[in-house]
């Protein structure tokens, strides 16, 4: 199955890349081509004149700005608007300042009806592009949704940054639509946009709903939000979703282990099938590492407990008799105690909870508990 998925992904890359190459050779059939640089520069200069900022000093800065050929049209337009509009200058400066937290509201200058669409759409794209580099994907996407790619000088940049935000927010359907339009309708899209878009498509091709990787993606979003001091109801809702899903995964693993040790079938002659011999023929993949069963030992039909002597301490401790959901209870208990535990005791209990688990499972649970404490919270007590 894994090989099949890999070959399918490879085929997708070849198909999409070949389609993009063919469009480039034929001159492109899309409708979202990047505007002519000379025409956009002339329009930007006309805008400066309209707002009364065509004095020699400003125009000298304007010419210096547009001589920077290594910068995108969007970046140069954004800085042109900053020359002629104080509000535009402020939102771009704040977004680029690593010490300033991005605004969670759409700036008023981007919705002001008195401003032209040329100004608002291209400033919005420049602003959201900076937010994307700050990982403020919610805010950047909210801005992009105000406009259409056709209203910007660089439609491919609009579609790319929208897809990046949608992908980061696990909006698979929306991101797929943005990427498809980028590949189909923007024949002059930058190679880096096409390459990264293909990689995002391949990544989303492997996504499954509610698996541990989905939990890890949600936890990454939580981490990004906490880094931006967004610890309000939306972040708390995501945290609750993670805890609930981890509880479900643990319970699913327990139920699977119980089914494995269910009622025995009709008796067989031990000589008929070596796999039916006690202690043999057991599939080690039936129960994931670190997920508890019902306490029975493989190959021991009487469920005799082994001696403590020579026990393997690397294995997950067995659940108490009759509990049936020891790990689920441990997760909830540790969550309730987490804020009041000294640092050393937190690490000790977290290690006890995750010992023996698969690395990806252990990493997901460890990251969740360590992200429960906001980055601006007081330092925890030191362990004795």
VEXDREN-2710 file (C-alpha; in Angstrom, 1 decimal):
% VEXDREN-2710
k/r/px/py/pz
1/UNK/0.0/0.0/0.0
2/UNK/2.8/2.4/0.9
3/UNK/4.5/1.7/-2.4
4/UNK/1.2/2.3/-4.2
5/UNK/0.8/5.7/-2.6
6/UNK/4.4/6.7/-3.4
7/UNK/4.0/5.8/-7.1
8/UNK/0.6/7.6/-7.2
9/UNK/2.3/10.7/-5.7
10/UNK/5.1/10.5/-8.2
11/UNK/2.6/10.2/-11.0
12/UNK/0.8/13.3/-9.8
13/UNK/4.1/15.3/-9.8
14/UNK/4.9/14.2/-13.3
15/UNK/1.4/14.9/-14.6
16/UNK/1.2/18.4/-13.0
17/UNK/4.7/19.4/-13.9
18/UNK/4.3/18.2/-17.5
19/UNK/1.1/20.2/-17.8
20/UNK/2.8/23.3/-16.5
21/UNK/5.7/22.8/-18.9
22/UNK/3.3/22.4/-21.9
23/UNK/1.5/25.6/-21.0
24/UNK/4.8/27.5/-20.8
25/UNK/5.9/26.2/-24.2
26/UNK/2.6/27.2/-25.8
27/UNK/2.6/30.7/-24.3
28/UNK/-0.1/29.9/-21.7
29/UNK/-3.9/29.6/-22.0
30/UNK/-4.6/31.1/-18.5
31/UNK/-6.3/34.4/-17.8
32/UNK/-4.2/35.3/-14.7
33/UNK/-1.0/36.6/-16.2
34/UNK/1.3/39.0/-14.3
35/UNK/0.8/42.6/-15.3
36/UNK/3.4/44.3/-17.4
37/UNK/6.0/45.9/-15.1
38/UNK/6.2/49.2/-17.1
39/UNK/2.4/49.6/-17.0
40/UNK/2.2/48.9/-13.3
41/UNK/5.0/51.3/-12.6
42/UNK/3.2/54.0/-14.6
43/UNK/0.0/53.3/-12.7
44/UNK/1.8/53.5/-9.4
45/UNK/3.3/56.9/-10.3
46/UNK/-0.1/58.1/-11.3
47/UNK/-1.5/57.0/-8.0
48/UNK/1.2/59.0/-6.1
49/UNK/0.2/62.1/-8.2
50/UNK/-3.5/61.6/-7.3
51/UNK/-2.8/61.6/-3.6
52/UNK/-0.5/64.6/-3.8
53/UNK/2.8/62.9/-3.3
54/UNK/4.6/63.6/-6.5
55/UNK/7.2/66.1/-5.1
56/UNK/10.8/65.6/-6.2
57/UNK/11.9/64.0/-3.0
58/UNK/9.1/61.4/-3.1
59/UNK/9.6/60.6/-6.8
60/UNK/13.3/60.1/-6.2
61/UNK/12.5/57.5/-3.6
62/UNK/9.9/56.0/-6.0
63/UNK/12.5/55.6/-8.8
64/UNK/15.0/54.1/-6.4
65/UNK/12.4/51.6/-5.3
66/UNK/11.4/50.5/-8.8
67/UNK/15.0/50.0/-9.7
68/UNK/15.2/47.1/-7.3
69/UNK/14.6/44.4/-9.9
70/UNK/15.2/41.6/-7.5
71/UNK/12.0/42.5/-5.6
72/UNK/8.5/41.4/-6.7
73/UNK/6.0/43.7/-8.2
74/UNK/3.8/43.2/-5.1
75/UNK/6.6/44.3/-2.7
76/UNK/7.4/47.4/-4.8
77/UNK/3.8/48.3/-5.0
78/UNK/3.4/47.9/-1.3
79/UNK/6.3/50.2/-0.6
80/UNK/5.0/52.7/-3.1
81/UNK/1.7/52.9/-1.2
82/UNK/3.7/53.4/2.0
83/UNK/5.3/56.5/0.4
84/UNK/1.9/58.1/-0.2
85/UNK/-0.3/56.7/2.6
86/UNK/0.6/56.8/6.3
87/UNK/-1.9/54.0/7.2
88/UNK/-0.3/51.8/4.5
89/UNK/3.2/52.6/5.8
90/UNK/2.1/51.7/9.4
91/UNK/0.5/48.3/8.7
92/UNK/3.5/47.2/6.6
93/UNK/6.0/48.4/9.2
94/UNK/4.1/46.6/12.0
95/UNK/3.8/43.4/10.0
96/UNK/7.6/43.4/9.3
97/UNK/8.5/44.2/12.9
98/UNK/9.4/40.9/14.6
99/UNK/8.8/42.4/18.0
100/UNK/5.3/43.6/17.2
101/UNK/2.4/41.1/17.2
102/UNK/0.3/41.1/14.0
103/UNK/-3.1/42.6/14.3
104/UNK/-5.9/40.0/14.5
105/UNK/-8.3/42.5/12.7
106/UNK/-8.3/43.4/9.1
107/UNK/-6.8/46.9/8.9
108/UNK/-9.4/49.6/8.1
109/UNK/-7.2/51.0/5.3
110/UNK/-7.9/47.8/3.3
111/UNK/-11.7/48.2/3.5
112/UNK/-12.0/51.9/3.1
113/UNK/-14.4/52.7/0.3
114/UNK/-12.7/55.9/-0.5
115/UNK/-9.6/54.1/-1.7
116/UNK/-9.3/52.6/-5.2
117/UNK/-9.3/48.8/-5.7
118/UNK/-5.9/49.1/-7.3
119/UNK/-4.6/50.5/-4.0
120/UNK/-6.5/48.2/-1.6
121/UNK/-6.0/44.8/-3.5
122/UNK/-2.3/45.2/-4.1
123/UNK/-1.6/46.6/-0.6
124/UNK/-3.7/43.7/0.8
125/UNK/-1.5/41.2/-1.1
126/UNK/1.7/42.8/0.1
127/UNK/0.5/42.9/3.7
128/UNK/-0.8/39.2/3.7
129/UNK/2.5/38.1/2.1
130/UNK/4.4/39.5/5.1
131/UNK/1.9/37.9/7.5
132/UNK/2.5/34.6/5.8
133/UNK/6.2/34.8/6.7
134/UNK/5.2/35.5/10.3
135/UNK/3.0/32.4/10.3
136/UNK/-0.1/34.6/10.9
137/UNK/-2.1/32.5/8.5
138/UNK/-5.5/33.3/9.8
139/UNK/-5.0/37.0/9.5
140/UNK/-3.4/36.8/6.1
141/UNK/-6.1/34.6/4.7
142/UNK/-8.8/37.0/6.0
143/UNK/-7.2/39.8/4.0
144/UNK/-6.9/37.8/0.8
145/UNK/-10.6/36.8/0.9
146/UNK/-11.5/40.5/0.5
147/UNK/-10.2/40.4/-3.1
148/UNK/-9.9/38.4/-6.2
149/UNK/-6.6/37.4/-7.9
150/UNK/-7.6/39.4/-11.1
151/UNK/-7.6/42.6/-9.0
152/UNK/-3.9/42.3/-8.2
153/UNK/-0.8/42.9/-10.3
154/UNK/0.5/39.4/-9.5
155/UNK/-2.4/36.9/-9.6
156/UNK/-0.1/33.9/-9.2
157/UNK/1.3/35.5/-6.0
158/UNK/-2.2/35.9/-4.7
159/UNK/-3.1/32.3/-5.4
160/UNK/0.2/30.9/-4.0
161/UNK/0.0/32.8/-0.7
162/UNK/-3.7/31.9/-0.3
163/UNK/-2.8/28.2/-0.9
164/UNK/0.0/28.4/1.7
165/UNK/-2.4/29.8/4.3
166/UNK/-5.1/27.3/3.6
167/UNK/-2.6/24.5/3.7
168/UNK/-1.2/25.6/7.0
169/UNK/-4.8/25.8/8.4
170/UNK/-5.5/22.3/7.2
171/UNK/-8.2/23.5/4.8
172/UNK/-7.5/20.8/2.3
173/UNK/-10.4/21.4/-0.2
174/UNK/-9.8/25.2/-0.3
175/UNK/-6.0/24.8/-0.7
176/UNK/-6.5/22.3/-3.5
177/UNK/-8.7/24.7/-5.4
178/UNK/-6.2/27.6/-5.1
179/UNK/-3.3/25.3/-6.2
180/UNK/-5.3/24.0/-9.2
181/UNK/-6.2/27.5/-10.3
182/UNK/-2.5/28.5/-9.9
183/UNK/-1.4/25.6/-12.1
184/UNK/-4.2/25.9/-14.7
185/UNK/-4.7/29.7/-15.0
186/UNK/-1.4/31.3/-14.2
187/UNK/1.0/30.2/-16.9
188/UNK/3.8/32.6/-15.9
189/UNK/3.8/31.7/-12.2
190/UNK/7.3/31.7/-10.7
191/UNK/8.9/28.3/-10.6
192/UNK/9.2/28.4/-6.8
193/UNK/5.4/28.9/-6.6
194/UNK/4.8/25.9/-8.8
195/UNK/7.3/23.7/-7.0
196/UNK/6.0/24.5/-3.5
197/UNK/2.4/24.1/-4.7
198/UNK/3.2/20.6/-6.0
199/UNK/4.8/19.7/-2.7
200/UNK/1.7/20.9/-0.8
201/UNK/-0.5/18.8/-3.1
202/UNK/1.5/15.7/-2.4
203/UNK/1.5/16.4/1.3
204/UNK/-2.3/16.8/1.3
205/UNK/-2.6/13.6/-0.7
206/UNK/-1.4/11.7/2.4
207/UNK/-3.7/13.4/4.9
208/UNK/-6.3/11.3/6.7
209/UNK/-9.0/12.6/8.9
210/UNK/-8.5/12.2/12.7
211/UNK/-5.3/10.2/12.6
212/UNK/-2.3/11.0/14.7
213/UNK/-0.8/13.1/11.9
214/UNK/-3.9/15.2/11.9
215/UNK/-3.5/15.7/15.7
216/UNK/0.1/16.7/15.1
217/UNK/-1.0/19.3/12.5
218/UNK/-3.5/20.8/14.9
219/UNK/-0.8/20.9/17.6
220/UNK/1.5/22.8/15.2
221/UNK/-1.3/25.3/14.7
222/UNK/-1.7/25.7/18.4
223/UNK/2.1/26.3/18.7
224/UNK/2.0/29.0/16.0
225/UNK/-1.0/30.7/17.7
226/UNK/0.7/30.7/21.1
227/UNK/3.9/32.1/19.5
228/UNK/1.7/35.0/18.3
229/UNK/0.1/35.4/21.8
230/UNK/-3.2/34.1/20.5
231/UNK/-4.3/32.2/23.6
232/UNK/-8.0/33.1/23.5
233/UNK/-11.1/30.9/22.9
234/UNK/-10.1/29.7/19.4
235/UNK/-6.8/28.4/20.6
236/UNK/-8.4/26.8/23.7
237/UNK/-10.9/25.1/21.4
238/UNK/-8.1/23.6/19.3
239/UNK/-6.4/22.4/22.5
240/UNK/-9.6/20.7/23.6
241/UNK/-10.0/19.0/20.2
242/UNK/-6.5/17.6/20.6
243/UNK/-7.1/16.2/24.1
244/UNK/-10.5/14.6/23.0
245/UNK/-8.9/13.0/19.9
246/UNK/-6.0/11.6/21.9
247/UNK/-8.5/10.1/24.3
248/UNK/-10.4/8.6/21.3
249/UNK/-7.1/7.1/19.8
250/UNK/-6.2/5.6/23.2
251/UNK/-9.7/4.1/23.6
252/UNK/-9.6/2.7/20.0
253/UNK/-6.3/1.0/20.7
254/UNK/-7.6/-0.5/23.9
255/UNK/-10.7/-1.8/22.1
256/UNK/-8.5/-3.3/19.4
257/UNK/-6.4/-5.1/22.0
258/UNK/-9.5/-6.5/23.7
259/UNK/-10.8/-7.9/20.4
260/UNK/-7.5/-9.6/19.8
261/UNK/-7.9/-11.5/23.1
262/UNK/-11.6/-12.2/22.6
263/UNK/-13.4/-15.5/23.1
264/UNK/-11.5/-18.5/21.7
265/UNK/-12.7/-20.3/18.6
266/UNK/-13.3/-24.1/18.1
267/UNK/-10.4/-26.2/19.5
268/UNK/-7.9/-27.3/16.9
269/UNK/-5.2/-30.0/16.8
270/UNK/-2.0/-28.2/17.8
271/UNK/-0.2/-30.0/15.0
272/UNK/-2.4/-28.6/12.3
273/UNK/-1.2/-25.1/12.4
274/UNK/2.0/-24.0/14.2
275/UNK/0.6/-20.5/14.4
276/UNK/-2.1/-21.8/16.7
277/UNK/0.4/-23.0/19.3
278/UNK/0.3/-21.0/22.5
279/UNK/2.6/-18.0/22.3
280/UNK/3.1/-18.4/18.6
281/UNK/1.5/-16.8/15.5
282/UNK/0.8/-13.5/17.2
283/UNK/0.9/-10.4/15.0
284/UNK/3.0/-7.8/16.8
285/UNK/1.3/-5.1/14.8
286/UNK/-2.1/-5.8/16.2
287/UNK/-1.6/-3.3/19.0
288/UNK/0.5/-0.2/18.4
289/UNK/3.5/0.3/20.7
290/UNK/2.7/2.0/23.9
291/UNK/-1.1/1.3/23.6
292/UNK/-2.3/-0.9/26.5
293/UNK/-4.2/-4.1/26.0
294/UNK/-6.2/-5.9/28.7
295/UNK/-3.1/-7.0/30.7
296/UNK/-2.8/-10.5/29.3
297/UNK/0.6/-11.8/28.5
298/UNK/1.2/-13.2/24.9
299/UNK/1.3/-17.0/25.0
300/UNK/-0.1/-17.3/28.5
301/UNK/-3.8/-18.4/28.3
302/UNK/-4.1/-18.4/32.1
303/UNK/-3.0/-14.7/32.3
304/UNK/-0.3/-15.5/34.9
305/UNK/1.6/-12.4/35.8
306/UNK/5.4/-12.6/35.3
307/UNK/7.9/-12.3/38.0
308/UNK/9.2/-8.8/38.6
309/UNK/12.7/-10.1/38.3
310/UNK/14.2/-9.3/34.9
311/UNK/11.2/-7.2/33.9
312/UNK/11.7/-4.9/30.9
313/UNK/11.4/-1.4/32.2
314/UNK/11.2/0.0/28.6
315/UNK/7.7/-1.4/28.2
316/UNK/4.5/0.5/29.0
317/UNK/3.3/-0.6/32.5
318/UNK/0.3/-2.7/32.4
319/UNK/-3.1/-1.3/33.3
320/UNK/-4.5/-2.2/36.8
321/UNK/-6.8/-5.2/36.8
322/UNK/-10.3/-4.2/35.7
323/UNK/-9.5/-0.6/34.8
324/UNK/-9.7/-1.1/31.0
325/UNK/-8.7/2.6/30.4
326/UNK/-5.7/3.3/32.5
327/UNK/-3.9/5.4/30.0
328/UNK/-7.0/7.5/29.2
329/UNK/-7.4/8.2/32.9
330/UNK/-3.7/9.0/33.2
331/UNK/-3.9/11.5/30.3
332/UNK/-6.8/13.3/32.0
333/UNK/-5.3/13.2/35.4
334/UNK/-1.9/14.6/34.2
335/UNK/-3.8/17.4/32.3
336/UNK/-5.6/18.4/35.5
337/UNK/-2.3/18.4/37.5
338/UNK/0.0/19.9/34.9
339/UNK/-0.2/23.6/35.8
340/UNK/0.6/22.9/39.5
341/UNK/3.4/20.4/39.1
342/UNK/7.1/21.4/39.6
343/UNK/9.2/21.2/36.4
344/UNK/11.0/18.1/37.4
345/UNK/7.8/16.2/38.3
346/UNK/6.1/17.3/35.1
347/UNK/8.9/15.7/33.0
348/UNK/8.9/12.6/35.2
349/UNK/5.2/12.0/34.9
350/UNK/5.2/12.8/31.1
351/UNK/8.0/10.3/30.6
352/UNK/6.1/7.6/32.6
353/UNK/3.0/8.3/30.5
354/UNK/4.7/8.0/27.1
355/UNK/7.3/5.3/27.8
356/UNK/7.2/2.5/25.2
357/UNK/5.1/4.5/22.7
358/UNK/6.0/4.8/19.0
359/UNK/8.1/8.0/18.5
360/UNK/5.4/9.8/16.5
361/UNK/2.8/9.1/19.2
362/UNK/5.1/10.1/22.0
363/UNK/6.1/13.3/20.3
364/UNK/2.5/14.3/19.7
365/UNK/1.5/13.8/23.4
366/UNK/4.7/15.5/24.7
367/UNK/4.2/18.5/22.5
368/UNK/0.6/18.9/23.6
369/UNK/1.4/18.9/27.3
370/UNK/4.3/21.3/26.8
371/UNK/2.1/23.6/24.8
372/UNK/-0.5/23.8/27.6
373/UNK/1.5/26.5/29.3
374/UNK/1.4/29.8/27.3
375/UNK/4.7/31.3/26.4
376/UNK/4.0/34.3/28.6
377/UNK/2.9/32.3/31.7
378/UNK/4.9/32.6/34.9
379/UNK/7.8/30.1/35.2
380/UNK/6.7/26.9/37.0
381/UNK/8.0/26.0/40.4
382/UNK/11.3/24.2/40.6
383/UNK/11.2/20.6/41.6
384/UNK/12.6/19.7/45.0
END
